[in-house]
Structures are given as structure tokens and as C-alpha cells.
Amino acid sequence: MRPVIYQLFVRHFSNPTQGSTPWGTREQNGCGTFAGINDAALAQLARLGTTHLWLTGVLRHATQTPHPGLPAHPACVVKGRAGSPYAVVDYFDVDPDLAEQPEQRLEEFRALLARCRRHGMIPMLDFVPNHVSRCYASTVAPQHEFGLHDRKDVFFDRHNTFYYLEKNTGDGRLILPDGEFEPERGQARVTGNNAALWQLSAYDWYETVKLNYGSDYRHGSYAADALPGVLAPDEAVPRTWRLLDEVLAWWQEMGVGGFRCDMAHLVPLPFWRRAIANARLRDPETLFIAEAYNDTMKLIEGDVHTALLAAGFDGVYDASAYQALRSMYESNTWANDLDHLHRPDAPLYCGGVRYLENHDEPRLASPLYWNACGEKAACALMAAQYATTCGPVLFYNGQSVGERAEGPGGFGGDNGRTSIFDYTHLPRLQRWANSGRYDGALLTAAESARLDFCGRLLRALQHPALSKGEFYGLNWANQQTLDYGREPGETTSGHRVYAFLRYDSAARAAVLVVCNFSPERPARVRVHIPRQAQEWARKLGSSFRFCDLLYPEQQAPIPATPELLSTEGLPLELPAGGARLLVWE
């Protein structure tokens, strides 16, 4: 089954409080809970087409909110009121904010995992292996504490779990954007983004410290190549490896069936090979998804995505495909330029994680991005992004109803993203949740239509042609026919209309997809499918019909012959920002 991963940010998802005060407290702005993700919610998420539920922001992290036995952390190492979910203070615990009874938070989380399984969805969790909070101190598993036996007088030691700043490079005071962090006076550590500095800026990951996997990150892949292999005995691997393996085993035992691995390209490949192999010995079906980019901090020579897939990951973030779609609106590129991303021989054809939103990226419906066109063209964008390849799909909470992320939430400001650092709410998602009923009764007609489209599309991704099939682009054969009324200066098609085929030989199944990326103009087109494309899709009969995959009850089948397809083309009408998916029979 093709993984359809729904990213559910627990703090926001079931928060019933309407209205948000910038920098508001939990009492002022409310907070979602594990219990709020009830059976009604899970039934609707399963109906949407979700196979894996990524429960985001669950691990206990630094926060300005105290709970019984858990005091607030220093404000200078907490972003926002609620804190960054990626500044983990205990790998073996969950955020007490998310529990109705904070003392019973692990039991409440375990119950949520069981509910997910009952509804046929595999729960996933964040795995944050590159860094921890400066305040990391496990109360659940103190025997697995970091830094206990470190040599703190050297920048790097193979057996250390952290990297320590050299004292001759500063005056012994660690200065963060909001002041000195006194607990590290005279003994400061490197940040998660490799900043070996005594004075850090707001652009550094100043609230975190980088973990040491037994190699000096300053020497890149050269140092990492000397690390132990998959079959090395436990006593031969660095202590950090053993600690992180205990983390994965802990959550797997509790019922977690997958991990989204934060900034995976900053962690040495030998660790990933061993950790993923060990996890799959415990549960062979465990899904591993890597957030990774080919940036200057990577520890891998060459393409980081290919290397991580070879190390055992099931999917790696496909940032190129995401940026290509944004470029059509923000840089005026053409739909014709998309084909190279979808070739079956491309490294991310089956392993690329396709997304249009996540907690790091702006909302598709935000008026600040996508040249304010994302909301109007959302259906076409989702069809093009999810239906072109075989890899996992990532879908963010609020995306199905066009959440806009308008207004400042606090630390993140008004930046088109739903703040992950603050207590806030999702107005459109709340209308869908309807006080815990999750029946969508309060949605507008437009929001309901978008939700319906999303469900139909995500469920359709399990069609053999879309889940396993190869890709064949059709824009090259339609240079004069994918045209919906030329504006002055437009002389050819392929600017805003995109057509392609998917075909699975095992099931002998073919699907035609046509997307209209224009946010304003409907498209009336004739899609040519030349003879060679017909042969590629094993469609050599005397007559065919094209049946609507998403709305079979609303759209009558369209008859066609080989001659019509190769000469006049298949006639189709698409609404502005819409898409058609047609099964070729």
C-alpha cells in the first residue's frame, strides 16, 4: 500500500479554544490533547485515505509552561510560549501539555496509539537524532542520560555524546539572543546547526545542542566512513548510537509503527544503517521517513537522498518537486518544466516524499506565498504533486480545508505558517472538528468541497496505476492543444495546463491526469495521446472509454478511439485550479 501520511500536530489539532492572543499562555489560547483525537476524529482521518498518522510535537520538549513535578524551562532557551517540539528534553517522555491528566500522560498516549491501530492507521512519531534541548534531562530513563561520561575539555572525542566549545575561543559566557545561559558558563556546547560559537544569533538553533555520533562533523563524510558497520557488536559502537537505539525500541514497544526523522542528513550514514536494521528486527513493517536536504551541512558526498534511501529509508523529502510547483507562481515557470522530476529513473520516483504543506513550509492557502494563488489552484496542485510518482504522500492538518495561518501566533510572527512554538488554533479545522464531533457540519460550501476532493484524491492514490505505475508526460505532444484561450503574448501551451499518464503493467491499469494550474481561468482542452503513448500503455484496441476516477457518479464516461486520441484529442473541460483523473479502459 502506498503510504499516505497525515501530519497531525497534536497541540493544534483538537484545540477547541477559538481566538488566539499573540504569545498567549495555555490557559488563554487552549491546547489540543491526546484524548481530543477521539474515535470520531480517527474514523474521519481513515476515511480521508490516511494509512499512517504522524503525531507531531509529542516528545517532551523545553517549554515555559510548568506542570506538577516539571518546572518551566529558562525563557532564553524556549522559542515561543509552548516551545519548539524539536528541542527535546526527554526522549522517553511525552509533552504534559497534551494530557488531560499530566501525571498520566504516557498512559493517555499509549491509549491514543491503540485507537489509531483500531482505525487501521499506523501511528508515527518524530525522531530527532541530531540535537536535543540545552535542558535535556530524562526523568523517565535517567540511566540513558547524555553527557554523563563525556570529556569536556576537548571539542571532540569519539566516546563523547556532545561537542564542547574550546575555551580559548570565548570568555566562558554562552550568550543567547535573550541573554546568557548560565548553566553552560565555562562549558558550552555546539548548537544543532553546527554553530561552535559563544555568542549565538536568533538564526542559530541556539536552544539546542548537537549530538556526537563518534565522528567529527567538521570533516564530513571522511570521518563518518570510519564508523562501525551494521554487524558491529554493541560495545564497539559509540554510546550515542546505543542511546538512540534505546529510544527507538522504547516507542516501538509502546506501539509506534513509524518515524519521521528530523534533519537526517546531519547524522552519519553508518548510524542510520544500523538503527534502521535494528528497528526492523523488532518490527519489519516500521516506516522510516527522512527530512533531508542537499545543503552544506550534510555528512554525505553526492546526493543525500539516494544515500539515505540506500541506508534503509522508505522515503526522503522531495523538496525539488515542492519548489518546482511554487516556482510556477512565484517565478512564473511553466508546467512543461515538471516532467524531469517524474521520470521512473529519477532517484526519488519511488522514494520521494511529496508534500505541499508541513510545519516548516507556508500554508498553501496563505495569501503571503504562492503569489496568493495557492488556495484557488489547490486541487490541481495536489493532483500534480501526489499523482505523478509512487512515493509516500505527506498531508498536513488543516490542508484539507484550506487553513490560511493568518495572524501572528507569537515567536513565528505572521509568516504564513501555523506556529509550532505557540498555543494557537486552526479556525477552519475547528469548523471541521465541530466541538469534537468531527463531522464538518460548520464548514462553508467551499471548504466542504475541498475536503471532499482531498478524500477522493488521497483514496485514489491506491489505484495500481498511481501507487505502482510508471509516468509518461503528454505536454510535449500537446503544444498547440493544451490551450484555454490565449492572453496577449501567449503563443503556446503548457504554461498552466499539465497532462500525463500513469500505467502499471502488472495490473494493466492506466490513468490519465490533466491539471489546470490557472487560479482564475477554466480550461477547455483536447488532450492528444499519440500512438507511441498508446503502445506504452498497452492500449491498442479499437475503442476505449475514459471513466472519472474521482467523481464517477457525476461524470459520464468519455468514449474514444485510437484515431481520435492521436489526431483530434480527448475533449475535456477543467475548472480553474481543477484537475481530472480518468481511468483508461
C-alpha positions as CSV (number, residue, x, y, z in Angstrom):
1,M,0.0,0.0,0.0
2,R,1.3,3.5,-0.9
3,P,1.9,5.4,2.4
4,V,-0.4,8.4,2.9
5,I,0.9,10.2,5.9
6,Y,-1.3,12.6,7.7
7,Q,0.8,15.0,9.9
8,L,-1.3,15.8,12.9
9,F,0.1,18.5,15.2
10,V,-1.4,17.4,18.5
11,R,-1.2,20.8,20.2
12,H,-3.3,22.4,17.5
13,F,-5.5,19.6,16.1
14,S,-8.1,19.2,18.8
15,N,-7.8,22.6,20.4
16,P,-11.4,23.8,21.0
17,T,-10.5,27.4,22.1
18,Q,-11.4,30.0,19.5
19,G,-9.3,33.1,19.0
20,S,-5.7,33.4,19.9
21,T,-3.7,36.0,21.8
22,P,-0.2,36.5,20.5
23,W,2.3,35.0,22.9
24,G,-0.8,33.7,24.8
25,T,-0.5,31.1,27.6
26,R,-2.0,27.6,27.5
27,E,-4.9,28.9,29.7
28,Q,-5.5,31.8,27.3
29,N,-5.3,30.0,24.0
30,G,-6.0,26.4,24.8
31,C,-4.2,23.3,23.7
32,G,-5.1,20.1,21.9
33,T,-4.8,16.8,23.8
34,F,-4.3,13.1,23.1
35,A,-7.9,12.4,24.3
36,G,-9.2,15.1,21.9
37,I,-8.1,12.8,19.0
38,N,-11.1,10.7,19.6
39,D,-12.7,7.8,17.7
40,A,-14.8,10.3,15.6
41,A,-11.6,12.1,14.5
42,L,-9.7,8.9,13.7
43,A,-12.7,7.5,11.7
44,Q,-12.7,10.6,9.5
45,L,-8.9,10.6,9.1
46,A,-9.1,6.9,8.0
47,R,-11.9,7.8,5.6
48,L,-9.8,10.6,4.1
49,G,-7.3,7.9,3.0
50,T,-4.7,8.1,5.8
51,T,-2.5,5.0,6.2
52,H,0.0,6.5,8.6
53,L,-0.7,9.1,11.3
54,W,2.3,11.2,12.2
55,L,1.7,12.6,15.7
56,T,3.8,15.7,15.7
57,G,5.1,17.6,18.8
58,V,4.6,14.7,21.1
59,L,8.1,14.2,22.7
60,R,8.6,16.3,25.9
61,H,10.4,19.5,25.0
62,A,11.5,22.7,26.6
63,T,8.6,25.0,27.4
64,Q,7.6,28.0,29.5
65,T,4.6,26.1,30.9
66,P,5.1,24.4,34.3
67,H,3.4,21.2,35.3
68,P,3.4,19.2,38.5
69,G,6.9,18.0,39.1
70,L,8.1,19.6,35.8
71,P,9.0,23.3,36.2
72,A,9.2,25.7,33.3
73,H,12.5,25.9,31.5
74,P,14.5,29.1,31.2
75,A,12.9,31.5,28.8
76,C,16.2,32.1,27.0
77,V,16.2,28.5,25.6
78,V,12.5,28.3,24.8
79,K,11.1,29.6,21.5
80,G,7.6,30.9,22.0
81,R,5.4,30.1,25.0
82,A,4.9,26.4,24.2
83,G,8.4,25.8,22.9
84,S,9.9,24.0,19.9
85,P,8.9,20.4,19.6
86,Y,12.4,19.8,18.2
87,A,14.1,20.9,21.4
88,V,13.6,17.6,23.2
89,V,14.2,17.4,27.0
90,D,13.3,13.7,27.4
91,Y,13.3,11.2,24.5
92,F,11.4,8.8,26.6
93,D,8.5,11.1,27.7
94,V,5.6,13.0,26.1
95,D,4.6,16.6,26.4
96,P,2.4,17.0,29.6
97,D,0.5,19.8,27.8
98,L,-1.1,17.2,25.6
99,A,-2.6,15.1,28.5
100,E,-5.8,15.7,30.4
101,Q,-4.0,14.3,33.5
102,P,-0.3,15.3,33.1
103,E,0.7,12.6,35.6
104,Q,-0.9,10.0,33.3
105,R,0.5,11.4,30.1
106,L,2.3,8.2,28.9
107,E,-0.8,6.1,29.6
108,E,-3.0,8.6,27.7
109,F,-0.6,8.5,24.8
110,R,-0.5,4.7,24.8
111,A,-4.3,4.7,24.6
112,L,-4.1,7.0,21.5
113,L,-1.7,4.7,19.8
114,A,-4.2,1.8,20.4
115,R,-7.1,3.9,19.0
116,C,-5.1,4.6,15.8
117,R,-4.4,0.9,15.3
118,R,-8.1,0.1,15.8
119,H,-9.0,2.5,13.0
120,G,-6.5,0.9,10.6
121,M,-3.8,3.6,10.8
122,I,-0.2,3.1,11.8
123,P,0.9,5.8,14.3
124,M,4.2,7.6,13.6
125,L,6.4,9.8,15.9
126,D,9.1,12.3,15.4
127,F,12.7,11.0,15.9
128,V,15.0,13.9,16.5
129,P,18.5,12.4,16.3
130,N,20.7,15.4,15.5
131,H,20.2,17.6,18.6
132,V,18.5,17.9,22.0
133,S,17.4,20.8,24.1
134,R,20.1,22.5,26.2
135,C,18.0,21.5,29.2
136,Y,17.8,17.8,28.3
137,A,17.4,15.7,31.4
138,S,15.4,12.5,31.2
139,T,13.1,11.8,34.2
140,V,11.7,8.6,32.7
141,A,15.0,7.0,31.8
142,P,17.8,8.8,33.7
143,Q,20.1,5.8,33.1
144,H,20.2,6.8,29.5
145,E,21.3,10.4,30.1
146,F,23.6,12.1,27.6
147,G,26.9,13.6,28.6
148,L,27.4,11.5,31.8
149,H,30.9,10.3,30.9
150,D,32.0,13.0,28.4
151,R,35.4,14.5,28.3
152,K,34.5,18.2,28.4
153,D,38.0,19.6,27.9
154,V,38.1,18.8,24.2
155,F,36.0,19.8,21.2
156,F,35.6,16.2,20.0
157,D,36.1,12.8,21.4
158,R,34.8,9.6,19.8
159,H,33.2,8.5,23.1
160,N,31.5,11.8,23.9
161,T,27.9,12.4,23.3
162,F,28.3,16.2,22.8
163,Y,30.8,18.6,21.2
164,Y,32.3,21.2,23.6
165,L,33.4,24.7,22.7
166,E,37.1,25.4,23.1
167,K,37.6,27.8,25.9
168,N,40.2,29.8,24.2
169,T,37.6,30.9,21.6
170,G,35.5,32.9,24.1
171,D,35.2,34.4,27.5
172,G,33.4,31.5,29.1
173,R,29.9,33.0,28.8
174,L,27.3,31.5,26.4
175,I,25.3,34.4,25.1
176,L,21.9,33.6,23.5
177,P,19.6,36.1,21.8
178,D,17.8,36.7,25.1
179,G,20.8,36.7,27.4
180,E,23.4,34.4,29.0
181,F,22.6,30.8,29.6
182,E,24.3,30.4,32.9
183,P,24.2,26.6,33.2
184,E,26.8,26.4,30.4
185,R,29.1,29.1,31.7
186,G,32.6,27.9,31.1
187,Q,31.4,24.7,29.4
188,A,29.3,25.5,26.4
189,R,28.3,23.1,23.6
190,V,27.8,23.3,19.8
191,T,24.3,24.0,18.6
192,G,22.2,21.7,16.4
193,N,23.0,23.7,13.3
194,N,26.8,23.3,13.9
195,A,27.4,26.8,15.3
196,A,30.5,26.5,17.5
197,L,30.1,30.0,19.0
198,W,30.0,31.5,22.4
199,Q,27.5,34.2,21.2
200,L,24.6,33.0,19.1
201,S,22.1,34.8,16.9
202,A,18.3,34.3,16.5
203,Y,19.1,32.5,13.3
204,D,21.1,29.7,15.1
205,W,19.4,26.8,16.7
206,Y,20.5,28.3,19.9
207,E,18.1,26.4,22.1
208,T,19.6,23.0,21.1
209,V,22.9,21.2,21.3
210,K,24.3,18.8,18.7
211,L,24.7,15.1,19.4
212,N,28.1,13.4,18.7
213,Y,27.9,10.1,16.8
214,G,31.6,9.3,17.1
215,S,32.9,11.4,14.2
216,D,34.0,15.0,13.9
217,Y,31.3,16.6,11.8
218,R,33.8,19.2,10.6
219,H,35.4,16.5,8.4
220,G,32.2,15.4,6.8
221,S,31.9,12.0,5.2
222,Y,35.6,11.3,5.5
223,A,35.2,10.9,9.3
224,A,31.9,9.2,9.1
225,D,33.3,6.5,6.8
226,A,35.5,5.1,9.6
227,L,32.5,4.4,11.9
228,P,31.4,0.8,12.7
229,G,29.2,-1.2,10.4
230,V,25.8,-2.8,10.8
231,L,27.1,-6.0,12.3
232,A,29.5,-4.5,14.8
233,P,28.9,-5.6,18.4
234,D,27.1,-3.1,20.7
235,E,30.3,-2.4,22.7
236,A,32.1,-1.4,19.6
237,V,29.7,1.5,18.6
238,P,29.6,5.0,20.1
239,R,27.5,5.5,23.1
240,T,25.1,7.9,21.3
241,W,24.2,5.1,18.9
242,R,23.2,2.8,21.8
243,L,21.2,5.5,23.5
244,L,19.3,6.4,20.3
245,D,18.6,2.7,19.6
246,E,17.0,2.5,23.1
247,V,14.8,5.5,22.2
248,L,13.5,3.7,19.0
249,A,13.0,0.5,20.9
250,W,11.1,2.3,23.7
251,W,8.5,3.8,21.3
252,Q,8.2,0.7,19.2
253,E,7.4,-1.4,22.2
254,M,4.6,1.2,23.0
255,G,3.1,0.7,19.6
256,V,4.7,3.4,17.3
257,G,5.0,1.9,13.8
258,G,7.0,4.6,12.0
259,F,9.4,7.5,12.5
260,R,9.8,10.8,10.7
261,C,13.5,11.5,11.2
262,D,14.3,15.2,11.6
263,M,17.3,16.6,9.7
264,A,18.5,13.1,8.8
265,H,21.3,14.4,6.5
266,L,23.2,15.7,9.6
267,V,23.6,12.3,11.1
268,P,26.2,9.8,9.8
269,L,25.0,7.1,7.4
270,P,26.6,4.2,9.3
271,F,24.3,5.0,12.3
272,W,21.2,5.0,10.0
273,R,22.1,1.6,8.5
274,R,22.4,0.1,11.9
275,A,19.5,1.9,13.6
276,I,17.0,1.1,10.8
277,A,18.2,-2.6,10.6
278,N,17.7,-2.9,14.4
279,A,14.3,-1.3,14.3
280,R,13.2,-3.7,11.6
281,L,14.3,-6.7,13.5
282,R,11.8,-5.6,16.2
283,D,9.1,-4.7,13.6
284,P,9.8,-5.4,9.9
285,E,7.0,-3.0,8.9
286,T,8.4,0.0,10.6
287,L,8.3,3.0,8.2
288,F,11.2,5.4,8.2
289,I,10.9,8.8,6.5
290,A,13.8,11.3,6.3
291,E,13.6,15.0,6.3
292,A,16.8,15.7,4.4
293,Y,18.3,18.3,2.0
294,N,21.4,18.6,-0.1
295,D,22.7,21.6,1.9
296,T,26.2,22.5,3.1
297,M,25.8,20.7,6.5
298,K,25.2,17.2,5.0
299,L,27.6,14.5,6.0
300,I,27.3,12.7,2.7
301,E,29.2,13.1,-0.5
302,G,27.0,13.4,-3.6
303,D,23.2,13.2,-3.5
304,V,21.9,12.8,0.1
305,H,18.6,11.4,-0.9
306,T,20.0,8.5,-2.8
307,A,22.3,7.7,0.1
308,L,19.6,7.7,2.7
309,L,17.3,5.5,0.6
310,A,20.2,3.1,0.2
311,A,20.7,3.2,4.0
312,G,17.1,1.8,4.5
313,F,14.8,4.8,4.5
314,D,11.4,4.3,2.9
315,G,11.1,7.9,1.8
316,V,13.0,11.2,1.7
317,Y,11.6,14.7,1.5
318,D,11.3,15.7,-2.2
319,A,12.0,19.4,-1.8
320,S,12.7,19.8,-5.6
321,A,9.2,18.8,-6.6
322,Y,7.7,21.2,-4.0
323,Q,9.9,24.1,-5.1
324,A,9.1,23.4,-8.8
325,L,5.4,23.9,-8.1
326,R,5.9,27.1,-6.1
327,S,8.1,28.4,-8.9
328,M,5.2,28.3,-11.3
329,Y,3.5,31.0,-9.2
330,E,6.4,32.8,-7.6
331,S,8.9,32.8,-10.6
332,N,6.5,32.3,-13.5
333,T,8.0,29.0,-14.7
334,W,5.9,26.6,-16.9
335,A,4.1,23.3,-16.3
336,N,6.2,22.0,-19.2
337,D,9.2,22.1,-16.9
338,L,7.9,19.5,-14.5
339,D,8.4,16.3,-16.5
340,H,12.1,15.7,-15.5
341,L,11.0,15.3,-11.8
342,H,8.8,12.3,-12.6
343,R,10.9,10.1,-14.7
344,P,10.9,6.5,-13.4
345,D,14.7,6.5,-13.4
346,A,14.8,9.6,-11.2
347,P,16.1,8.7,-7.7
348,L,13.0,10.0,-5.9
349,Y,10.4,8.5,-8.2
350,C,9.5,5.8,-5.7
351,G,11.3,7.2,-2.7
352,G,10.4,10.9,-2.7
353,V,8.0,12.1,-0.1
354,R,5.7,14.5,-1.8
355,Y,4.2,17.4,0.2
356,L,2.6,20.8,-0.3
357,E,2.4,21.8,3.3
358,N,4.2,20.8,6.6
359,H,5.1,22.6,9.8
360,D,8.2,24.1,8.1
361,E,6.5,25.4,5.0
362,P,3.9,28.1,4.5
363,R,0.3,27.2,4.1
364,L,-0.9,26.6,0.6
365,A,-3.8,28.9,1.2
366,S,-1.6,31.7,2.8
367,P,-2.1,35.0,1.0
368,L,1.7,35.7,1.6
369,Y,3.0,32.9,-0.6
370,W,2.3,31.1,-3.9
371,N,1.6,34.6,-5.3
372,A,-1.7,34.3,-3.4
373,C,-2.8,31.7,-5.9
374,G,-2.3,28.5,-3.8
375,E,-5.8,28.3,-2.4
376,K,-7.6,28.8,-5.7
377,A,-5.3,26.2,-7.5
378,A,-5.1,23.7,-4.6
379,C,-6.9,20.9,-6.3
380,A,-4.6,21.0,-9.4
381,L,-1.5,21.3,-7.3
382,M,-2.4,18.3,-5.1
383,A,-3.2,16.2,-8.1
384,A,0.1,17.0,-9.8
385,Q,2.1,16.6,-6.7
386,Y,0.7,13.4,-5.5
387,A,-0.3,11.6,-8.7
388,T,2.9,11.8,-10.6
389,T,5.1,9.4,-8.6
390,C,4.9,6.3,-6.4
391,G,6.4,7.6,-3.2
392,P,4.9,8.4,0.1
393,V,2.5,11.3,0.4
394,L,2.5,13.8,3.2
395,F,-0.6,15.7,4.1
396,Y,-0.8,18.4,6.9
397,N,-3.6,19.0,9.3
398,G,-5.7,21.9,8.0
399,Q,-4.7,21.4,4.4
400,S,-7.9,19.6,3.5
401,V,-10.0,22.7,4.4
402,G,-7.6,25.4,3.3
403,E,-6.1,26.6,6.6
404,R,-4.6,30.1,6.0
405,A,-2.4,30.7,9.1
406,E,-3.3,34.3,9.2
407,G,-2.3,36.5,12.1
408,P,0.7,36.2,14.4
409,G,1.0,33.3,16.8
410,G,3.9,34.6,18.8
411,F,7.5,33.6,18.1
412,G,7.0,32.8,14.4
413,G,5.2,36.0,13.7
414,D,2.8,36.5,10.7
415,N,4.8,34.3,8.3
416,G,2.2,32.2,6.6
417,R,2.9,29.2,8.8
418,T,0.9,27.8,11.7
419,S,3.3,28.5,14.6
420,I,4.8,25.3,16.1
421,F,6.2,27.3,19.0
422,D,3.0,28.7,20.4
423,Y,-0.5,27.9,21.7
424,T,-2.8,28.7,18.8
425,H,-5.8,27.4,16.9
426,L,-6.8,26.5,13.4
427,P,-10.1,28.2,12.6
428,R,-11.1,26.2,9.6
429,L,-10.1,22.9,11.1
430,Q,-12.1,23.8,14.2
431,R,-15.2,24.1,12.0
432,W,-14.5,20.6,10.7
433,A,-13.9,19.3,14.2
434,N,-17.2,20.9,15.4
435,S,-16.6,20.5,19.2
436,G,-15.2,17.0,18.9
437,R,-17.8,15.6,16.5
438,Y,-15.5,15.8,13.5
439,D,-18.5,15.9,11.2
440,G,-17.6,19.1,9.2
441,A,-21.1,20.5,9.9
442,L,-19.7,24.0,10.3
443,L,-17.7,24.1,7.1
444,T,-18.5,26.5,4.3
445,A,-19.6,25.0,1.0
446,A,-16.2,25.7,-0.5
447,E,-14.4,24.1,2.5
448,S,-16.6,21.1,2.3
449,A,-16.0,20.7,-1.5
450,R,-12.2,20.9,-0.9
451,L,-12.4,18.3,1.9
452,D,-14.4,16.0,-0.4
453,F,-11.8,16.4,-3.2
454,C,-8.9,15.7,-0.8
455,G,-10.5,12.5,0.4
456,R,-11.3,11.3,-3.2
457,L,-7.8,12.1,-4.3
458,L,-6.0,10.5,-1.4
459,R,-8.0,7.3,-1.7
460,A,-7.5,7.2,-5.4
461,L,-3.7,7.1,-4.8
462,Q,-4.1,3.4,-4.0
463,H,-5.2,2.7,-7.6
464,P,-2.5,0.5,-9.1
465,A,-1.5,3.0,-11.8
466,L,-1.0,5.7,-9.2
467,S,0.6,3.6,-6.5
468,K,3.0,1.5,-8.6
469,G,2.8,2.7,-12.2
470,E,5.3,4.4,-14.4
471,F,5.0,8.0,-15.7
472,Y,4.5,9.3,-19.3
473,G,4.3,13.1,-19.8
474,L,2.0,14.3,-22.5
475,N,2.7,18.1,-22.7
476,W,5.3,17.5,-25.5
477,A,2.5,16.1,-27.7
478,N,0.1,18.9,-26.9
479,Q,2.0,22.1,-27.7
480,Q,-1.0,23.6,-29.6
481,T,-3.9,21.9,-27.9
482,L,-3.5,22.4,-24.1
483,D,-4.6,25.9,-24.6
484,Y,-7.6,27.6,-22.9
485,G,-7.8,30.9,-24.7
486,R,-4.5,32.8,-25.2
487,E,-3.7,36.0,-23.4
488,P,-1.7,38.6,-25.3
489,G,1.9,37.4,-25.5
490,E,1.0,33.7,-25.1
491,T,1.9,31.7,-28.1
492,T,2.0,28.1,-26.9
493,S,0.5,25.8,-24.3
494,G,2.0,24.1,-21.3
495,H,2.2,27.2,-19.2
496,R,-0.7,26.4,-16.8
497,V,-2.0,23.0,-18.1
498,Y,-0.3,19.8,-17.4
499,A,-1.2,16.3,-18.7
500,F,0.4,12.9,-18.1
501,L,-0.3,9.2,-18.0
502,R,0.4,6.6,-15.3
503,Y,0.5,2.9,-16.2
504,D,1.0,-0.3,-14.1
505,S,1.9,-3.3,-16.3
506,A,1.1,-5.9,-13.6
507,A,-2.5,-4.7,-13.3
508,R,-2.6,-3.5,-16.9
509,A,-4.1,-0.3,-15.5
510,A,-3.8,3.2,-16.9
511,V,-4.9,6.6,-15.6
512,L,-4.8,10.0,-17.5
513,V,-4.3,13.1,-15.3
514,V,-4.9,16.6,-16.5
515,C,-4.3,19.6,-14.2
516,N,-5.3,23.3,-14.8
517,F,-2.9,25.4,-12.6
518,S,-4.6,28.6,-13.5
519,P,-6.3,30.0,-10.4
520,E,-8.8,32.1,-12.5
521,R,-9.4,30.6,-15.9
522,P,-11.3,27.4,-16.7
523,A,-9.7,25.2,-19.4
524,R,-11.3,23.6,-22.4
525,V,-8.7,21.3,-23.9
526,R,-8.2,18.4,-26.3
527,V,-5.6,16.0,-24.9
528,H,-3.6,14.2,-27.6
529,I,-2.3,10.8,-26.7
530,P,0.0,9.8,-29.6
531,R,0.4,6.3,-31.0
532,Q,3.6,5.7,-29.1
533,A,1.9,6.6,-25.8
534,Q,-1.0,4.2,-26.6
535,E,1.5,1.5,-27.2
536,W,3.4,2.3,-24.0
537,A,0.1,2.0,-22.1
538,R,-0.8,-1.3,-23.9
539,K,-3.9,0.4,-25.3
540,L,-4.2,-0.9,-28.9
541,G,-7.9,-1.7,-29.1
542,S,-10.5,-0.4,-31.5
543,S,-12.3,1.7,-28.9
544,F,-11.9,3.0,-25.4
545,R,-13.6,4.9,-22.7
546,F,-12.2,7.2,-20.0
547,C,-14.0,7.0,-16.7
548,D,-13.7,9.6,-14.0
549,L,-11.7,8.2,-11.1
550,L,-12.7,10.8,-8.5
551,Y,-16.3,11.6,-9.4
552,P,-17.7,8.6,-11.2
553,E,-21.2,9.4,-10.0
554,Q,-21.1,12.9,-11.6
555,Q,-19.1,12.5,-14.8
556,A,-20.2,10.2,-17.6
557,P,-17.5,8.0,-19.3
558,I,-15.9,9.6,-22.4
559,P,-15.7,7.3,-25.5
560,A,-12.6,7.5,-27.7
561,T,-10.8,5.7,-30.5
562,P,-7.1,5.5,-31.2
563,E,-7.5,7.8,-34.1
564,L,-9.4,10.4,-32.0
565,L,-6.7,10.3,-29.4
566,S,-3.8,10.8,-31.8
567,T,-5.5,13.3,-34.1
568,E,-8.3,15.4,-32.6
569,G,-7.5,14.6,-28.9
570,L,-9.7,13.8,-26.0
571,P,-12.1,16.7,-25.2
572,L,-12.0,17.8,-21.6
573,E,-13.2,20.7,-19.5
574,L,-11.5,21.7,-16.3
575,P,-12.5,24.4,-13.7
576,A,-9.9,27.0,-12.7
577,G,-7.5,25.3,-10.4
578,G,-9.0,21.9,-11.0
579,A,-7.9,18.5,-12.2
580,R,-9.4,15.4,-13.9
581,L,-8.2,11.9,-13.2
582,L,-9.6,9.4,-15.7
583,V,-9.2,5.6,-15.8
584,W,-8.4,4.5,-19.3
585,E,-10.5,1.4,-20.1
